[in-house]
Amino acid sequence: MSGWNTAKRFWKSAAVAETEEGFAVELDARPLKTPAKTPVVVPTRALAEAIAAEWDAQGEQIDPMSMPVTRCANSALDKVAQQHAEVADMLAEYGGTDLLCYRADSPEALVQRQAEAWDPVLDWAAETYGARLKPVAGVMFQGQDADALESLRLKVHEMDNFELAAFHDLVCLSGSLVLGFAAVSDFAPIDELWSLSRIDESWQEEQWGEDEEAQEQAEIKKTAFKNAYLFNRLRKQ
């Protein structure tokens, strides 16, 4: 959508049309296309309506940053669809160094906070996917069980292009493959899952105070995390 940064509105209204492939978005009865000229056809009406609403909400100047659902659909159609296996493998690799597995060795209060917050999610992943990831103390790399990692990798590869596009943001923004799975599975409210990814940062803020610039960046990431979650919810409706 980079080419639209300076583009002006050229349509009056956006609408959804059902097709054999899914649900298309049209601008004044013309098919909406991605930056790579792929027709925007998505799997559910709810997702198509959300994209159409973003285009209807535009002012005289197109603002791509105000269209997170459109941008994620573009990623699914232009990027993930062209390299699904590569994207899935890249995300699956997060399991080997998952945020939830790397624990502090001190102070004891932080060690306990991490265990109380993260152990239930690891337990859920073990029960749900047959993949037991083990927590380790310190920052030195320690390998995880190969069978557990393979189980998670296969689950990532099962995702369609649209789910994988959302999953990409959920995993990369949180730093956790397990939290990504928890988000697409509605294991807990999305705000709670984001907070779980910020245990270490919250601890540091309690000790040393908040950094305004860091807080602003965290809010941007949180919004993107929630947008990815919303995209996946729309994909399933």
Secondary structure, DSSP 8 states (H G I E B T S, - for coil): -GGGTT-B---S-EEEEE-SSSEEEEETTEE-B-TT--B-EES-HHHHHHHHHHHHT--SB--GGG-HHHHHHHIIIIIGGGSHHHHHHHHHGGGGG-GGGEE--S-HHHHHHHHHHHHHHHHHHHHHHS-----EESSS-----HHHHHHHHHHHHTS-HHHHHHHHHHHHHHT-HHHHHHHHTTSS-HHHHHHHTTHHHHHHHHHH---HHHHHHHHHHHHHHHHHHHHHHHHH-
